[in-house]
């Protein structure tokens, strides 16, 4: 079983991120279980969303404490939330960055970065970078195909073809622009 932990602030789309990712993995024949965790339910408060996936049914319902993968939507949380703590050795981190400052890679973790918010603003017109980060996740982890994410995005935005189209473009750009830190 693989586990994903998303670090974000409430309102940045972390729940949508794991929902779309879970749907995309399901489309590839995997079982997925996505769920959020947050304390004070206020816009901007730090929160997490989690995803477990496997080739067999996922029955574990507790928080993810030692993820294989992390996605950091808001880079201001890197230190305050200790994002790299307990990531499994050999794990992968996908981190949205706001400047070209070099991130240090903790031992045993591969860190991939990209200016996800900037890309989202260019394509979508809003700073919601979650679909950009899904493209980056696909490339960095090689866990699923882009086409599966495209279909999950289309389903998420069913009846809103223009929004779906922009988000699919954001996924593509995330895939193209992510790089090892």
ABEGO torsion letter per residue (X at the ends): XBBBBBBBBBGAGAAAAAAAAAAAAAAAGBBBBBBBBBBBBBBGBBBBBBBBBBABBBABABBBABBABBBBABAAAAAAAGAABGBBBGBBBBBBBABABBBBBBBGBBBBBBBAAAAAAAAAGBABAAAAAAAAAAAAAGABBAAAAAAAAAAAABGBAAAAAAAAAAAAAAAAABBBX
